[in-house]
Amino acid sequence: MRYVHLIFLLIGCGSGSLQLRAQHTMASPSARSYIFRNIDQDDGLNSNEVLAISQDQKGYWWIGSVKGLQRYDGLRFLNCLREGNQEGDIAVTGIFPESPEQLLYSQGDFALYRWDFLKRTGSAVPLSGTVDECTDSAGNSWKLQPCRNNLYRMQKNGKGPWQIANFYNDGTDSWIVSPIFGLFLLDAAHHRLYTSEDNPLHHPVLTGMQNLSGSIRSMTVDRQGGIWFLSWSHLFYRYNIAARTLNSYSVADILHAEGAQGTIPGWVSGVMEDSRGIIWLSTAAAGLLKYDPSANRFEYITATPGNKISLQYNQQINTIFQDRDENIWLGTDKGISVFNPYDEHFTVLHNTDAGPLVKTGAEISSVIETGSNDIWVGSWGGGITRYDSTLKVSGHVFFKGKYDDNLVWSLLQQADGSIWAGCQVGMLHQIDPVTLHVQTTRPKVLGGSTIKCMVHEPGGNTLLGLQSGRIIVWDTATRQFLPFADNGLQRSPIVNLYAEKGICWATTRDGLRAFDIRKRSFTATYKPSAGYAVYLTSVDSWNDSTLILGTENAGIYFFDKRTGGFTKMPIHNERPFAAACAVRKDKNGNIWFTGDDNIGFNMPLQKKYAVYRPAKGLMKDVFRGNQFMISRKGNWFAWSYSEVLMFNPDSLRISHAAGSVAITGFKVHADQLPIDSLLQYQQPVKLSYLQNFISIEFSDLRFSNTVQTNYYYRLDGVDKDWVHGGPKGYANYTGLDAGEYIFHVKAANAGHETPEVSMQIIIAPPFWNAGWFRLLCGTILLLTLLGLIRWYNSAVQKESRMKQQLAETEMMALRAQMNPHFIFNCINSIDALIQCDDKYLATVSLNKFAKLIRNILEGSQRPTTTLSQDLETLRLYIDLEQLRTEHAFTAEINVEDRLLEENFKVPSLIIQPYVENAIHHGLRNRRNAGGKLSITLMQEGEYLSYIIEDNGVGRDAANSRNRTHRPYGMEMSRNRVKLFNGNDKMPVVITDLQEDGLPTGTRVVVTVKCC
């Protein structure tokens, strides 16, 4: 309970405007019931014992409770505790905004602290500045030190802690009030303090508080020259500065006037003059008081048990505060109750207001206004409830008879003043609104079908829409019902009607139907979707060629009467299925519609929309009425099964102009990151690459029971367009890449948009992705690559040189092995001619041998020779062999001139060993003459193919002749070809030729790469 006493400290910071007259205190019940929005620990409040409330210049609310200090942005609470030991007393009993960046707050021991918004730290306010010393008549010494405006600190006799006090100078007198020391009149010139016990000046305030000034604990100044003094008892006072008169009031008298006999009287905990000059008083045990200065009377507002939208408290209201949007905040022992006496645009009429005549379960079905401005509410099962122009119940029409007589579905007033009530099973009541005389009929033409809706057509006739899917015309001229002309079209129950000249549009569960009034039959059915049925609930005209259609779960459609086409109106809604039970265009061309539990507003041309939501708990049911009823005063009525909601669109729109939006919080992996100073100085939020899961919080810093604020945000580089965030007030991003981002956010309510605000976010890359690291790695990689390239080139060159040397060495070795062997054979051949004394052939052979030796010696100086030269050398060799064998075989070399002209380079004498082998081992061993040797040269791609073919004895026969030496020439030639070609491809292919299983010779194919 001690916190209740401490809270009164902050009351003296207010000012107001009110004139009071000395009269006896009276109390009366409140003229109306206000709608309260209640906040408690379930909403994030750290304690339901709220002791102080204030608002800073940016719009944040600051809440002081027994658990410390909190900041509130209208959506979320942020805990703020002062530095130091938090295990002690942290109750915040007073909050005093000081600057845009700082506020002062007091705690349970009356210590004063300063909270820095940007640093989010609290620190004790040191004693500094001028200290005045005063005395009182009892000889006590007092020290006074001003802290800010009307806030002082004082100390008695130099002992004990400094206490916080209120100070006010009314132009003549200076007043100091301390919750601990009481009320003092300060004589600054003589450094004296006066009390009610010491009043030599006979001041009326001290005189009127004889022996009570010590119990005065706070004061509040109004704007019309009055000072309110609050005591620790049930008494409180108002001093008129100009008249120098003091009026006293008593909470006990107020309770007595309310009939609360035997109740222990409480006290007034706070006084506040609101922005419109109305005085509000928070109390203990007496609820909230509203002061009427003209009658010097208090209206009495208390908690209503079981009513969630009433004022909530257990025993007392601790503090009262009005924010910049005229909301009044009450800190109680049950949390916070907020209401706005100037922004309550919804009035609710419950069907139970009619009393016991309305049976439980009766559902509201229709609402009309009569010619006398009365409101008639029809219900299914409860008859009709009548309200007068002040919306007070004035009577009830309950039809005596069968139960079906009171199943009212539709109401309509005729031109003669009578009111028609369409009921179930085709029952129709005609009621005189003055005498309430009822004439009940059941026209046969209705076929016993329920009259779901009724409407006047421009010609003056009345159209009745039936559950059977028919429309019946009441002809005013003949005063008879005209039957429905059935043309065979499938029918669906009529939901609503809109009549134009000559045609009536009917909404059904199966689409929109066009009804020809003259022919009294349907002419067409239109459906928004061919794939499924859309339940159309309501219809109104948008312009000459377009209708507006509401649906149960598919939003709003525009219907083009000329083309029969449908266009869906975009409605931002956080719910997957947008209901539009009732739709209607206002005088400015805007579209209003009822959702499940809200009133929607859309400006199609401007592409703006708003959502107005009645206070939670105001309505018990969702909207069900499929039309709006507009009264002559401009009030609109919409209804659910349980209640009727009245509002005025004009005042609703005007009262909710757009404010501003602020980024209020920033979380990284669910941990709060302080960003206030960054936002203040427009600095970026810098994060590491590991901090890429973020949540950004924002709010328009407004508090409303009526309008819903919708937020739109965009993160450059991530969101292509604005994201509709609804009313939730935060945006989440996960797995963001390193880089620079700019976050934008704006708010919209009632069709108005706020200017967007933005903040920069920089996510640093990991060090391995940083520019310097990449440059370093790139440099190292480049140097390494250059080193590897140099090493590789050196190794390749070295290996190439070694291979070239090896190949040349091998080639030279092969030639060295082959040439002596060839020369030896040639010399043997010439020697044989000499031995035979064939001088001519010996001479010819010797000349050719000499030329052959010269070619061989020239070719040995280089690894390759031209194809033509090589073939010339080969021809010389073959000629020598032919001369030596006395032309025992013939030889031919077949080569295209083109190949000779190409000047191909080939290894010298590369096929000579194979030719030698064909002559010596194949042709020489033939038993008969007629040996043939054929050499053919062909080009195949990048290779030259030598085909050496003989008709000798074959390899098997040759091998059987006991050859004692290895064929070195052929083996060396194969290796030469392999080295020359530089691959593992088989360079030499030898084929044994056969005919009828007998050897007929040998074919050798040598493949050499062209170069």
ChimeraX attribute file (.defattr): number of C-alpha atoms within 10 A of each C-alpha:
attribute: neighborCount
match mode: 1-to-1
recipient: residues
	/A:1	5
	/A:2	7
	/A:3	18
	/A:4	19
	/A:5	16
	/A:6	25
	/A:7	28
	/A:8	27
	/A:9	28
	/A:10	28
	/A:11	26
	/A:12	28
	/A:13	19
	/A:14	18
	/A:15	20
	/A:16	22
	/A:17	18
	/A:18	21
	/A:19	16
	/A:20	20
	/A:21	14
	/A:22	13
	/A:23	12
	/A:24	12
	/A:25	17
	/A:26	18
	/A:27	21
	/A:28	15
	/A:29	15
	/A:30	15
	/A:31	9
	/A:32	9
	/A:33	14
	/A:34	17
	/A:35	25
	/A:36	27
	/A:37	22
	/A:38	21
	/A:39	17
	/A:40	18
	/A:41	13
	/A:42	10
	/A:43	12
	/A:44	15
	/A:45	24
	/A:46	22
	/A:47	19
	/A:48	20
	/A:49	26
	/A:50	31
	/A:51	33
	/A:52	33
	/A:53	29
	/A:54	23
	/A:55	20
	/A:56	19
	/A:57	13
	/A:58	12
	/A:59	20
	/A:60	20
	/A:61	19
	/A:62	23
	/A:63	29
	/A:64	30
	/A:65	28
	/A:66	20
	/A:67	19
	/A:68	23
	/A:69	26
	/A:70	21
	/A:71	20
	/A:72	19
	/A:73	22
	/A:74	17
	/A:75	19
	/A:76	18
	/A:77	18
	/A:78	18
	/A:79	16
	/A:80	18
	/A:81	19
	/A:82	17
	/A:83	12
	/A:84	10
	/A:85	9
	/A:86	11
	/A:87	6
	/A:88	8
	/A:89	13
	/A:90	20
	/A:91	24
	/A:92	31
	/A:93	31
	/A:94	27
	/A:95	29
	/A:96	21
	/A:97	17
	/A:98	16
	/A:99	13
	/A:100	13
	/A:101	18
	/A:102	18
	/A:103	20
	/A:104	21
	/A:105	25
	/A:106	26
	/A:107	23
	/A:108	19
	/A:109	16
	/A:110	21
	/A:111	17
	/A:112	23
	/A:113	19
	/A:114	21
	/A:115	25
	/A:116	16
	/A:117	17
	/A:118	17
	/A:119	13
	/A:120	18
	/A:121	13
	/A:122	20
	/A:123	15
	/A:124	16
	/A:125	15
	/A:126	10
	/A:127	13
	/A:128	9
	/A:129	9
	/A:130	10
	/A:131	14
	/A:132	13
	/A:133	17
	/A:134	19
	/A:135	18
	/A:136	16
	/A:137	13
	/A:138	7
	/A:139	9
	/A:140	12
	/A:141	16
	/A:142	20
	/A:143	16
	/A:144	20
	/A:145	20
	/A:146	20
	/A:147	18
	/A:148	12
	/A:149	11
	/A:150	15
	/A:151	20
	/A:152	20
	/A:153	23
	/A:154	21
	/A:155	18
	/A:156	18
	/A:157	12
	/A:158	12
	/A:159	8
	/A:160	8
	/A:161	13
	/A:162	20
	/A:163	19
	/A:164	27
	/A:165	29
	/A:166	25
	/A:167	25
	/A:168	21
	/A:169	12
	/A:170	14
	/A:171	7
	/A:172	8
	/A:173	13
	/A:174	15
	/A:175	18
	/A:176	25
	/A:177	28
	/A:178	25
	/A:179	24
	/A:180	17
	/A:181	18
	/A:182	19
	/A:183	31
	/A:184	23
	/A:185	23
	/A:186	22
	/A:187	14
	/A:188	13
	/A:189	6
	/A:190	9
	/A:191	13
	/A:192	17
	/A:193	23
	/A:194	21
	/A:195	24
	/A:196	22
	/A:197	15
	/A:198	18
	/A:199	17
	/A:200	10
	/A:201	10
	/A:202	11
	/A:203	16
	/A:204	15
	/A:205	23
	/A:206	23
	/A:207	18
	/A:208	18
	/A:209	21
	/A:210	15
	/A:211	13
	/A:212	19
	/A:213	23
	/A:214	21
	/A:215	20
	/A:216	24
	/A:217	27
	/A:218	30
	/A:219	32
	/A:220	23
	/A:221	25
	/A:222	22
	/A:223	14
	/A:224	16
	/A:225	19
	/A:226	26
	/A:227	24
	/A:228	24
	/A:229	26
	/A:230	28
	/A:231	23
	/A:232	20
	/A:233	16
	/A:234	20
	/A:235	22
	/A:236	21
	/A:237	21
	/A:238	26
	/A:239	22
	/A:240	21
	/A:241	17
	/A:242	11
	/A:243	9
	/A:244	11
	/A:245	17
	/A:246	22
	/A:247	18
	/A:248	17
	/A:249	17
	/A:250	20
	/A:251	24
	/A:252	22
	/A:253	18
	/A:254	23
	/A:255	21
	/A:256	16
	/A:257	15
	/A:258	16
	/A:259	10
	/A:260	14
	/A:261	11
	/A:262	9
	/A:263	12
	/A:264	12
	/A:265	21
	/A:266	21
	/A:267	22
	/A:268	29
	/A:269	28
	/A:270	30
	/A:271	30
	/A:272	27
	/A:273	24
	/A:274	20
	/A:275	15
	/A:276	10
	/A:277	15
	/A:278	16
	/A:279	20
	/A:280	21
	/A:281	20
	/A:282	26
	/A:283	25
	/A:284	22
	/A:285	21
	/A:286	27
	/A:287	22
	/A:288	25
	/A:289	25
	/A:290	22
	/A:291	20
	/A:292	16
	/A:293	15
	/A:294	10
	/A:295	12
	/A:296	16
	/A:297	18
	/A:298	22
	/A:299	20
	/A:300	19
	/A:301	21
	/A:302	18
	/A:303	17
	/A:304	12
	/A:305	9
	/A:306	7
	/A:307	12
	/A:308	16
	/A:309	21
	/A:310	23
	/A:311	27
	/A:312	28
	/A:313	25
	/A:314	13
	/A:315	16
	/A:316	24
	/A:317	33
	/A:318	29
	/A:319	31
	/A:320	29
	/A:321	24
	/A:322	20
	/A:323	20
	/A:324	13
	/A:325	18
	/A:326	18
	/A:327	21
	/A:328	20
	/A:329	22
	/A:330	29
	/A:331	29
	/A:332	30
	/A:333	21
	/A:334	21
	/A:335	25
	/A:336	29
	/A:337	23
	/A:338	26
	/A:339	24
	/A:340	20
	/A:341	15
	/A:342	12
	/A:343	18
	/A:344	19
	/A:345	17
	/A:346	20
	/A:347	18
	/A:348	18
	/A:349	19
	/A:350	17
	/A:351	25
	/A:352	17
	/A:353	14
	/A:354	20
	/A:355	12
	/A:356	8
	/A:357	15
	/A:358	21
	/A:359	15
	/A:360	11
	/A:361	14
	/A:362	20
	/A:363	23
	/A:364	28
	/A:365	25
	/A:366	30
	/A:367	26
	/A:368	22
	/A:369	22
	/A:370	20
	/A:371	14
	/A:372	11
	/A:373	15
	/A:374	20
	/A:375	23
	/A:376	25
	/A:377	27
	/A:378	30
	/A:379	27
	/A:380	24
	/A:381	23
	/A:382	28
	/A:383	28
	/A:384	29
	/A:385	25
	/A:386	23
	/A:387	21
	/A:388	16
	/A:389	14
	/A:390	10
	/A:391	14
	/A:392	14
	/A:393	18
	/A:394	15
	/A:395	14
	/A:396	20
	/A:397	19
	/A:398	15
	/A:399	17
	/A:400	10
	/A:401	8
	/A:402	8
	/A:403	12
	/A:404	16
	/A:405	24
	/A:406	26
	/A:407	26
	/A:408	30
	/A:409	23
	/A:410	28
	/A:411	29
	/A:412	23
	/A:413	21
	/A:414	18
	/A:415	12
	/A:416	7
	/A:417	15
	/A:418	20
	/A:419	21
	/A:420	20
	/A:421	28
	/A:422	29
	/A:423	28
	/A:424	22
	/A:425	18
	/A:426	22
	/A:427	22
	/A:428	24
	/A:429	22
	/A:430	20
	/A:431	19
	/A:432	16
	/A:433	18
	/A:434	9
	/A:435	7
	/A:436	13
	/A:437	13
	/A:438	19
	/A:439	11
	/A:440	15
	/A:441	11
	/A:442	15
	/A:443	13
	/A:444	11
	/A:445	15
	/A:446	25
	/A:447	13
	/A:448	16
	/A:449	21
	/A:450	26
	/A:451	29
	/A:452	26
	/A:453	25
	/A:454	25
	/A:455	21
	/A:456	21
	/A:457	19
	/A:458	12
	/A:459	12
	/A:460	14
	/A:461	18
	/A:462	20
	/A:463	23
	/A:464	23
	/A:465	28
	/A:466	27
	/A:467	22
	/A:468	17
	/A:469	18
	/A:470	26
	/A:471	30
	/A:472	23
	/A:473	23
	/A:474	18
	/A:475	15
	/A:476	14
	/A:477	8
	/A:478	8
	/A:479	9
	/A:480	12
	/A:481	19
	/A:482	16
	/A:483	16
	/A:484	17
	/A:485	14
	/A:486	13
	/A:487	10
	/A:488	8
	/A:489	11
	/A:490	10
	/A:491	16
	/A:492	18
	/A:493	20
	/A:494	27
	/A:495	22
	/A:496	25
	/A:497	28
	/A:498	19
	/A:499	22
	/A:500	14
	/A:501	11
	/A:502	14
	/A:503	20
	/A:504	21
	/A:505	20
	/A:506	28
	/A:507	27
	/A:508	25
	/A:509	16
	/A:510	20
	/A:511	19
	/A:512	25
	/A:513	21
	/A:514	18
	/A:515	22
	/A:516	18
	/A:517	21
	/A:518	10
	/A:519	13
	/A:520	21
	/A:521	21
	/A:522	25
	/A:523	13
	/A:524	12
	/A:525	19
	/A:526	16
	/A:527	19
	/A:528	22
	/A:529	10
	/A:530	8
	/A:531	7
	/A:532	9
	/A:533	13
	/A:534	20
	/A:535	21
	/A:536	31
	/A:537	29
	/A:538	28
	/A:539	30
	/A:540	22
	/A:541	18
	/A:542	19
	/A:543	11
	/A:544	9
	/A:545	11
	/A:546	18
	/A:547	18
	/A:548	23
	/A:549	27
	/A:550	29
	/A:551	26
	/A:552	22
	/A:553	18
	/A:554	18
	/A:555	22
	/A:556	28
	/A:557	22
	/A:558	20
	/A:559	24
	/A:560	17
	/A:561	13
	/A:562	9
	/A:563	8
	/A:564	14
	/A:565	14
	/A:566	20
	/A:567	12
	/A:568	14
	/A:569	16
	/A:570	14
	/A:571	17
	/A:572	17
	/A:573	18
	/A:574	13
	/A:575	8
	/A:576	9
	/A:577	11
	/A:578	19
	/A:579	24
	/A:580	29
	/A:581	29
	/A:582	31
	/A:583	26
	/A:584	24
	/A:585	19
	/A:586	13
	/A:587	8
	/A:588	7
	/A:589	14
	/A:590	17
	/A:591	20
	/A:592	22
	/A:593	25
	/A:594	28
	/A:595	26
	/A:596	17
	/A:597	19
	/A:598	20
	/A:599	22
	/A:600	24
	/A:601	24
	/A:602	22
	/A:603	16
	/A:604	14
	/A:605	8
	/A:606	9
	/A:607	11
	/A:608	19
	/A:609	22
	/A:610	23
	/A:611	25
	/A:612	24
	/A:613	18
	/A:614	22
	/A:615	19
	/A:616	16
	/A:617	14
	/A:618	19
	/A:619	19
	/A:620	13
	/A:621	14
	/A:622	17
	/A:623	25
	/A:624	24
	/A:625	22
	/A:626	27
	/A:627	24
	/A:628	24
	/A:629	20
	/A:630	19
	/A:631	17
	/A:632	11
	/A:633	9
	/A:634	12
	/A:635	15
	/A:636	16
	/A:637	23
	/A:638	25
	/A:639	29
	/A:640	23
	/A:641	21
	/A:642	22
	/A:643	25
	/A:644	22
	/A:645	19
	/A:646	21
	/A:647	19
	/A:648	17
	/A:649	15
	/A:650	12
	/A:651	12
	/A:652	18
	/A:653	17
	/A:654	9
	/A:655	15
	/A:656	19
	/A:657	14
	/A:658	18
	/A:659	16
	/A:660	18
	/A:661	21
	/A:662	21
	/A:663	24
	/A:664	23
	/A:665	19
	/A:666	21
	/A:667	17
	/A:668	18
	/A:669	14
	/A:670	10
	/A:671	10
	/A:672	14
	/A:673	13
	/A:674	16
	/A:675	19
	/A:676	18
	/A:677	14
	/A:678	15
	/A:679	18
	/A:680	10
	/A:681	9
	/A:682	12
	/A:683	13
	/A:684	16
	/A:685	18
	/A:686	14
	/A:687	17
	/A:688	13
	/A:689	19
	/A:690	16
	/A:691	17
	/A:692	18
	/A:693	15
	/A:694	21
	/A:695	18
	/A:696	18
	/A:697	20
	/A:698	25
	/A:699	26
	/A:700	26
	/A:701	20
	/A:702	20
	/A:703	21
	/A:704	21
	/A:705	20
	/A:706	20
	/A:707	21
	/A:708	22
	/A:709	25
	/A:710	26
	/A:711	26
	/A:712	21
	/A:713	23
	/A:714	20
	/A:715	21
	/A:716	15
	/A:717	11
	/A:718	13
	/A:719	11
	/A:720	9
	/A:721	11
	/A:722	15
	/A:723	14
	/A:724	15
	/A:725	19
	/A:726	18
	/A:727	18
	/A:728	14
	/A:729	23
	/A:730	21
	/A:731	20
	/A:732	11
	/A:733	13
	/A:734	12
	/A:735	11
	/A:736	15
	/A:737	14
	/A:738	19
	/A:739	13
	/A:740	15
	/A:741	19
	/A:742	15
	/A:743	20
	/A:744	17
	/A:745	28
	/A:746	23
	/A:747	28
	/A:748	26
	/A:749	24
	/A:750	24
	/A:751	20
	/A:752	17
	/A:753	20
	/A:754	17
	/A:755	13
	/A:756	15
	/A:757	16
	/A:758	17
	/A:759	17
	/A:760	18
	/A:761	17
	/A:762	16
	/A:763	19
	/A:764	19
	/A:765	16
	/A:766	13
	/A:767	12
	/A:768	11
	/A:769	13
	/A:770	13
	/A:771	12
	/A:772	11
	/A:773	13
	/A:774	13
	/A:775	12
	/A:776	13
	/A:777	13
	/A:778	12
	/A:779	12
	/A:780	12
	/A:781	12
	/A:782	12
	/A:783	12
	/A:784	12
	/A:785	12
	/A:786	12
	/A:787	12
	/A:788	12
	/A:789	12
	/A:790	12
	/A:791	12
	/A:792	12
	/A:793	12
	/A:794	12
	/A:795	12
	/A:796	12
	/A:797	12
	/A:798	12
	/A:799	12
	/A:800	12
	/A:801	12
	/A:802	12
	/A:803	13
	/A:804	12
	/A:805	12
	/A:806	13
	/A:807	16
	/A:808	15
	/A:809	12
	/A:810	16
	/A:811	23
	/A:812	16
	/A:813	12
	/A:814	18
	/A:815	23
	/A:816	12
	/A:817	14
	/A:818	19
	/A:819	17
	/A:820	11
	/A:821	14
	/A:822	17
	/A:823	14
	/A:824	10
	/A:825	14
	/A:826	20
	/A:827	14
	/A:828	13
	/A:829	21
	/A:830	23
	/A:831	15
	/A:832	15
	/A:833	22
	/A:834	15
	/A:835	11
	/A:836	11
	/A:837	11
	/A:838	12
	/A:839	13
	/A:840	11
	/A:841	18
	/A:842	23
	/A:843	14
	/A:844	15
	/A:845	25
	/A:846	20
	/A:847	14
	/A:848	18
	/A:849	21
	/A:850	13
	/A:851	15
	/A:852	21
	/A:853	18
	/A:854	13
	/A:855	18
	/A:856	17
	/A:857	12
	/A:858	12
	/A:859	20
	/A:860	18
	/A:861	10
	/A:862	13
	/A:863	16
	/A:864	18
	/A:865	20
	/A:866	17
	/A:867	20
	/A:868	19
	/A:869	18
	/A:870	23
	/A:871	19
	/A:872	15
	/A:873	23
	/A:874	21
	/A:875	18
	/A:876	21
	/A:877	23
	/A:878	20
	/A:879	19
	/A:880	25
	/A:881	22
	/A:882	18
	/A:883	17
	/A:884	20
	/A:885	16
	/A:886	11
	/A:887	15
	/A:888	18
	/A:889	20
	/A:890	16
	/A:891	16
	/A:892	12
	/A:893	14
	/A:894	12
	/A:895	16
	/A:896	11
	/A:897	9
	/A:898	8
	/A:899	15
	/A:900	14
	/A:901	10
	/A:902	11
	/A:903	14
	/A:904	16
	/A:905	18
	/A:906	22
	/A:907	22
	/A:908	24
	/A:909	25
	/A:910	23
	/A:911	26
	/A:912	22
	/A:913	21
	/A:914	25
	/A:915	23
	/A:916	19
	/A:917	17
	/A:918	26
	/A:919	25
	/A:920	15
	/A:921	19
	/A:922	26
	/A:923	27
	/A:924	19
	/A:925	16
	/A:926	16
	/A:927	10
	/A:928	10
	/A:929	12
	/A:930	14
	/A:931	22
	/A:932	19
	/A:933	23
	/A:934	16
	/A:935	19
	/A:936	15
	/A:937	17
	/A:938	15
	/A:939	16
	/A:940	10
	/A:941	8
	/A:942	9
	/A:943	15
	/A:944	19
	/A:945	19
	/A:946	21
	/A:947	21
	/A:948	21
	/A:949	23
	/A:950	25
	/A:951	23
	/A:952	29
	/A:953	24
	/A:954	25
	/A:955	19
	/A:956	11
	/A:957	14
	/A:958	18
	/A:959	11
	/A:960	8
	/A:961	10
	/A:962	8
	/A:963	10
	/A:964	7
	/A:965	6
	/A:966	8
	/A:967	12
	/A:968	14
	/A:969	22
	/A:970	20
	/A:971	13
	/A:972	20
	/A:973	25
	/A:974	22
	/A:975	16
	/A:976	21
	/A:977	23
	/A:978	19
	/A:979	18
	/A:980	20
	/A:981	18
	/A:982	10
	/A:983	10
	/A:984	8
	/A:985	9
	/A:986	12
	/A:987	21
	/A:988	21
	/A:989	12
	/A:990	15
	/A:991	13
	/A:992	15
	/A:993	19
	/A:994	13
	/A:995	8
	/A:996	6
	/A:997	7
	/A:998	10
	/A:999	17
	/A:1000	16
	/A:1001	23
	/A:1002	21
	/A:1003	20
	/A:1004	21
	/A:1005	20
	/A:1006	23
	/A:1007	25
	/A:1008	23
	/A:1009	21
	/A:1010	16
	/A:1011	13
